[in-house]
Amino acid sequence: IKDNTGPGSRLVFSYLLADSKGRPQLGRFSGLTRASLKLVGEPLKWCVYEQELPEFLGAAGFHLVSPRDRYDLRRRYLVPVGIAQPVGNMERFAVAASAQLAA
């Protein structure tokens, strides 16, 4: 991505957390979900331990943009309009900025 973006670029992305064995963490039925997705042609091949995300992005020439709670979509969009519906917490959202861009 870095090779195809200019200085000051931002990357908005979602990611899955890794479980204790380094596999995508998908809740109570992780194994079944991974197998089902693989059967339909959508194998999950990448996840990350949350604490390793800044280092991973740094190696690619990006840094994580803060504050993290800005990307809590439930809190940002549902709570203000009075929707108390719980949402899944398996997929996380983040923004990274090119290392040439000040935070």
Phi, psi and omega in degrees: 000317183303322181291342183248013179232153181266173177303139179085005180289151175239147181239119176256127186208164172244158180209161177252144176282152178270144175276187183295343178257008179081014179261159178302130180273115185234031177085200187299329182247043183307310183299314179296317180295315178301315181296317180297315180295324178295319179298327181267011175086019181234061181292140178272116186248355184217139174206174184211148170283132185309317183291344180266353183299313179301319179293319178300313180294321179300320179295337180263005178087020179235163171226150181290133180268138179253167359276146183296324183294346176299334183258016173278093188296327178297310181295325184283322188247322185276312182302315181299335180258012174082019178267118183263012183298126176289152177235158179295155179239019181282320180267129180251156181239147180205166174232134175238147179243150176303142182301339179281350182261128177292145183296000000 
